């Protein structure tokens, strides 16, 4: 059962969160759920996610702002993949199942974030995936579609990482955001692999230096960094045999909200 159906089944506003927090209470909660389909839904849903709607409403506007930022990015990805799947002849049959699954993930992310934010959720923007003509073949050329997919997924990974610190005051919200973040990273790796195959380009599942491979350079700005927590990897003697490229590949870098908005702004009307 996907997350859309789970959310449809649950009246999350009526969940007694204190009751769910204990094993015994959780058993009682399942019993009260009554309908078997609801029990099945709850069994597939991480407990942290059931806390989210009421948690977000009780938090400062800063938490809601972060989640609305994430929702805007998820709106973009959700719409992009739906349009790609609906574009006749764009995605080859060999890859269609992959993008259909990614599309379902993005739809679930949108539904979840909207449910968490309730009436505070921002509306979906109008998107122009040609970015004013810069990517005029977004839905007619598969290589262009893949380049944009890589761009959105790589940017999304860095965006979630950049906002993690702003959610540190709420463990449940942070946990849920990280659960989405890791899925976006898997999307990015898979899309990069597909693009390498289709375009015959030397693109790995991870990022080397700040190589953009034809995607917007701003998405990869700072990825060449080799200093973490104040320590340069070059100063660690045991890493002397590790290549410069491998050192950059071993760590992903965050992007700020402002950097991400500058990247996606051309795609928003």
N, C-alpha and C positions, 0 to 999 in steps of 0.2 A: 504494500500500500504506500503511495507516495505522500509527500508532506502536504500537498494541496488537500487530499482527501482526509488526512488526519485533522487538519485545521478545521475543515468543514464539519467534522463530526463533534468537535469539542467546543463547549462553551467555556473558554479559558478564564473568563472573568469570574466564574463561580468555583474555581478550583481552590480548595483550602491548602495553601502552600505549606503551612506548618504540618499538616497531616501527611502530605506527600513526602516530607523530608525524612521520615523514619520508615524502616522496613515494614514494621507492623502497620503503621498508618497507611503506607502505600498499598498493602494488601486490602485494608478496609476501603480505600479509595477505589481500587479495582472492583471490589464487590459492589460498591455503590454505582459504579459506572453502568452496571446492568447489562446493556446490550453487548453481545459478544464482539461485534465489529469495533466498538469503541475500545474494549479491552485489548483487542489485537492492535489497534492503532497506538494505544498507550505503550504497549510492549515494545514498539519499534521506535518510540520517541525518547531521546535522551531527557532525563529528568530536568536538566538545566533549562531546556527549551520550554517546559511547561511553566517555569517561573517567569519567563521573559515578559509577557504582556503587562502584568501588574508591576513587575520590577521596574520596567522602563517608565511607566507613568508616575512612579514614586520618586524617580531620580530627577536630578537637575536637568535644565534644558541642554546642558553640554552633552549628556548621554544621548538625548534624542537627536541632537544635531549630528553626532557621529553616525547614528543609525540611519538618519535621513540621507546623509552623504553616501553611506553604503547602499541604501535603497536606490538612489539615483544611478549608481554604477550598475546595480543589478537590473534595473529597468532597461538600461542601455544594452546589456548583454542579452537579456531575455528577448527584447525586440529584434536584435540583430540576428539571433539564431532562428527565430520564427520566420523572419523575412527570408533568410537564406534557405530554409527548408521549403518555403513556399515558392521559391524562384525556380521555375521549370528548367531542368537540365543543368543546374549550377553544380550541385554536389553529386559526384559520381556514386553509383550504387555501392561501391566497395567501402565508401566512407560515410554513407548516409546514416547508418545505425549509430555511429560514434557521435555525430552532431545531433541526432535525435535525442540521445541520452544526455548530452551536455545541455541541450535546450530544456529538458525536463528538470535538471538540477537548478538551472537559473530561474525557471518558473517557480520552483519550490522556495528558492531564496527570497524572491519577491513576495510571495504569499506569506512567508514567515515574518519578514521584516515589517510588512504592512500590518499583520496581526499584532506584532509586538508594539508597534507605534500607535495603533488605533487611530483616533481622530487627529493625531499629530503627524501622520504620514504625509509626506509631500506627494503631489500629483505627478503622474508620469509626464515627462517633457515630450515635446515633439522632436524626433531625431532626423537628421540628414546624414546618412552613412556615406554619402559621397564627400562630405566635408566641403560643401560648396563647389564641388567639381574636382577636387584633388584626387578623389578615388571614384571616378565616374563609372568604373566597371565593377563596383562592389558586389553586385548581384548578377553579373553576366560573365565574369571571369573568375574561375575557381582560385587561381593563384592570388588575385586581389583579395578575395574573400578570406583566404587563409592568412594573408598578411595582416588584415584587419583583426581577425580572430586572435592571432598571436599578440597583436598590440593590446587588445582589450583584456586578454587574460593576464599577460605579463604586468600590465598597469594595475589590474585589480589585485593581484598578489601583493604588489608593493603598497597599494593603497590601504589594504587591511592591516598590513604590518605597521604602516605609519600611524594608524589610529589606535593601536593596541594600548599604548600608554595612557590614552585618554579614557580608557575603560577600566583602568586598574582599580578604581574604587568600587567596582561591582563585579564580583567574581562570576556570577551567573551570566551576565551580559558579555563579559570578556570571553568566557568559555564558549558561548554560542558563536561569537564572532570568529574565534579561532577554529571552530569546527567548519565554518564556511571557508575560511582562509585556506585551509589545507586542501579542500576540494578544488578551489580555484587554482591552486598550485598544480594539482594533478591535471586539470584541464590544460593549463599552459604547457606542461611537459608533453602531453599527447598531441596538442596542436602543433607544437614545434617539430615533433617527430614527423607528423603528416606533411608539414610544409617542406621539410628537408627532402622527403621522398618525391613529392609532386614537382617541386621546383629544382630538384637536383642541386640543392645548396648544402653547404657544410653547417647545418644548424643542429645543435645538440638539444637534448631535453632540458639542459640547464643553460645559464647565461655565462658567456665568457667575456670578461672585461666589460666594456660598454657597447659590444657589437649589437647593432640594431637590425642587421640583415634586411634592410629596406623598410623597416617599420620606422615610425617617428623617433628621432634621436632622443627626444626628451624623456621617453619611457625608460631609457637605459642610462640616463645621466647618473653618475656616481657609483655605478655598479663595479667600477674598476677599483674601488676602495679596498685596501688591505689592512686598515687599522681598525681594530675593534676593542671596545672597552679600554681605550687608551694604549693598547699594545699593538705594535706593528708586527705583522706576520714575518716580515723580513728580519726582525730582531730575535726571532726564536730559532736557536741554532739547530734544533732537530728538524726544522723545515727547510734546511739548506738545499736538499735534493728535490724539493717540491717546486714545480714550475710556476712562473709568474701567473700564467693563465689559470692553473689549478687553484692557486690561492684566491683569485677573484671568484672562481666558480664555487668555492666552498662556503661562501657567505652571500646571502641575498641582502639587498639594501632596501630600506623603506623610502617612500616618497611622501611629502607633506600633502595636506589637503589642497593647498594652493597650487602645487606642482601638478597634481592629478587633475584639478579643475581646468588648468591651462591646457592639458592634453586632450581632455574630452570636450572642451568648449566648442571646437570647430564642428563637432558632430551633433550639437544641440541647437535647434532653431530658436 
